[in-house]
Amino acid sequence: MSDSVYSEINFHITWHTKLSRPMISERIEERLYHFLTHKILETPGVRLHAIGGIETHVHIAISIQPNILTSDWIGKLKGSSSYYINKEFGPNTLQWQRGYGIVSFGTKDLPWVVDYIKNQKDHHRKGTTHERLEKHSDDEN
């Protein structure tokens, strides 16, 4: 990408386990988030701000350069993470549903979005989730 391009593209991304089953157990959560963090950090042009979630889904906040094809990048994250977890913990330990949710947000909202992601378990327990950031594909396959 040219050095003369300025961009400020922020995304909140979420995707679910297959059929929204509680597959992200405490047993695999740390390994999954570590793997995803590593994959995101090794992608030139992507800056990770937060990663979190609950047993049924993952939330990620990033800033991304405009030359990255986001849909392909997310597909690779999903595929490589399930492959890694299943290799570590056994077949079908983690399966992702097709599709994902992606919402853009302004840089001034970054602290709020990061806080929301880091406190996912509390938000779901208390019923204080934000519908816009919880939307995902309705495709359950």
Beta strands, then each sheet from edge to edge (+ up, - down):
strand 1: 10-16
strand 2: 46-54
strand 3: 57-64
strand 4: 101-104
sheet 1: 2+ 3- 1+ 4-
end
